[in-house]
């Protein structure tokens, strides 16, 4: 299901979207996709066993609010792409209130040059695609997957009562994109009352990729944030979403 342009406003209640498939060109298969200024609200919804991305929010002034939702059992696209839970990018905003994101590939929740708010959200069991370890993922270079939440580039990400567990790489990563051009000083990550459990790396702070004046702002990493059973050696990331 998709909504496109500023003239489109959708409101969905008690909706179930399952086992979507790509088009004849092999692209897509998203559970929900909102583009180019569209607006969507969902109350009580499930996106199960869809392809590529469970919920995609893309474009300036695009706004989506999800309340009481489940995104689970995601599958990569036909061409092997992604298998993500949530993605918001390119000036869009996504607010998620009371949700479970589970059994996805690569990334549970992804923000790139966008606004993302998660409240009372559990992200669990984020796996790597087979092509990641073999280096054969289409259109990607040295992609490090298996991340619970990725806050990238000039994004503003706010987390409250968020649990991340069983991420095969980083529970949470904050980084500018190595592919970015121009200013990347606007990355803001605010965390309160949240936790990362049983992930290979608890919190990956890629601040070393920034210039000294880039102004990475992490506020506050010590406000009731716990990281358990993890180490803190962050791997470099070579490529993000194309």
SVG drawing of the C-alpha trace seen along z (x, -y; Angstrom):
<svg xmlns="http://www.w3.org/2000/svg" viewBox="-10 -23 49 40">
<polyline fill="none" stroke="black" stroke-width="0.4" points="0.0,0.0 1.4,-3.4 0.6,-7.1 2.3,-9.8 2.3,-13.6 1.0,-16.3 -2.6,-15.9 -2.7,-12.4 -3.7,-11.7 -4.5,-8.2 -5.7,-7.0 -5.8,-3.2 -7.2,-1.3 -6.9,2.4 -5.0,3.1 -3.0,6.2 -0.6,6.2 1.1,9.5 3.3,11.2 3.5,8.3 5.5,9.0 7.5,6.8 6.3,5.4 7.1,6.9 10.4,5.0 11.4,6.8 11.3,3.6 9.4,2.9 7.2,5.3 7.1,2.8 4.4,3.2 3.7,-0.5 5.3,-3.3 4.6,-7.0 6.4,-9.5 6.7,-13.2 4.7,-14.9 2.0,-12.3 0.6,-11.8 -0.3,-8.5 -1.6,-7.5 -1.9,-3.9 -3.6,-2.7 -3.3,1.0 -1.6,2.5 0.6,5.4 3.1,5.7 4.2,9.3 6.4,11.2 6.7,8.3 9.6,7.7 12.5,5.2 11.2,2.6 8.3,3.0 7.5,-0.7 9.2,-3.3 8.8,-7.1 10.5,-9.2 10.7,-12.8 10.4,-16.3 7.3,-16.9 6.2,-13.3 4.8,-12.4 3.8,-9.1 2.6,-8.1 2.3,-4.4 0.6,-3.4 0.4,0.1 2.0,1.8 4.0,4.9 6.6,5.2 8.0,8.7 9.3,11.6 10.7,9.3 12.3,10.8 14.9,9.2 13.6,8.0 13.7,10.4 17.1,8.9 18.5,9.5 18.0,5.9 17.5,5.0 14.7,6.8 14.5,3.8 11.8,3.0 11.4,-0.8 13.1,-3.4 12.7,-7.2 14.8,-9.4 15.3,-12.6 13.5,-15.1 10.6,-12.9 9.4,-12.2 8.2,-9.0 6.8,-8.7 6.3,-5.2 4.4,-4.7 4.2,-1.2 5.6,1.2 7.5,4.4 10.0,4.8 11.3,8.3 12.9,10.9 14.2,8.5 17.4,8.2 20.1,5.5 18.3,2.8 15.4,2.7 14.8,-1.1 16.8,-3.4 16.9,-7.2 18.9,-9.1 18.5,-12.9 15.1,-12.5 13.3,-12.7 12.5,-9.5 10.8,-9.2 10.4,-5.9 8.4,-5.5 7.9,-2.2 9.4,-0.2 11.1,3.2 13.5,4.1 14.7,7.7 16.4,10.3 18.2,8.3 20.1,10.7 22.6,10.3 21.7,11.3 23.7,14.1 25.1,11.8 26.6,9.6 29.1,12.1 29.9,13.2 30.2,9.6 27.7,10.1 24.9,7.8 23.6,6.0 24.6,2.3 26.3,2.2 29.9,2.0 31.1,3.4 27.7,3.0 27.7,3.9 24.2,5.1 22.6,6.5 21.9,3.2 19.0,2.5 18.7,-1.2 20.8,-3.4 20.8,-7.2 22.7,-8.6 23.8,-11.9 21.6,-14.9 18.9,-13.0 17.2,-13.8 16.4,-10.6 14.6,-10.5 14.3,-7.3 12.2,-6.8 11.7,-3.4 13.3,-1.5 14.7,1.9 17.1,3.4 18.3,7.0 19.8,9.7 21.5,7.4 24.3,9.3 26.3,6.1 25.4,2.8 22.5,2.3 22.4,-1.4 24.7,-3.2 25.1,-7.0 27.1,-8.1 27.4,-10.4 27.3,-8.6 30.7,-8.0 28.7,-8.7 27.5,-12.1 28.4,-15.3 28.1,-18.7 27.4,-19.4 26.8,-16.5 26.8,-18.5 23.1,-18.0 23.1,-14.5 21.2,-14.5 20.5,-11.4 18.5,-11.7 18.1,-8.6 16.1,-8.2 15.2,-5.1 16.3,-2.7 18.5,0.4 20.6,2.6 20.8,6.3 22.8,9.2 24.1,7.6 27.6,7.9 28.2,4.2 26.1,2.1 26.5,-1.4 28.5,-2.3 29.6,-5.9 31.1,-6.7 32.2,-10.2 35.7,-9.4 34.4,-9.7 33.6,-13.4 35.7,-16.5 36.5,-18.2 34.0,-20.9 31.2,-18.7 29.4,-18.9 28.0,-15.4 25.5,-15.8 24.6,-12.8 22.3,-13.9 22.3,-12.3 24.0,-8.9 24.0,-8.5 20.3,-9.2 19.1,-5.7 20.7,-4.0 22.1,-0.6 24.3,1.6 24.7,5.2 26.8,8.1 28.5,6.0 31.8,4.5 32.4,1.0 34.7,1.6 32.8,0.0 33.6,1.3 33.9,-1.3 30.9,-1.5 31.6,-2.0 28.2,-2.4 24.6,-3.1 21.4,-3.3 21.9,-4.3"/>
</svg>
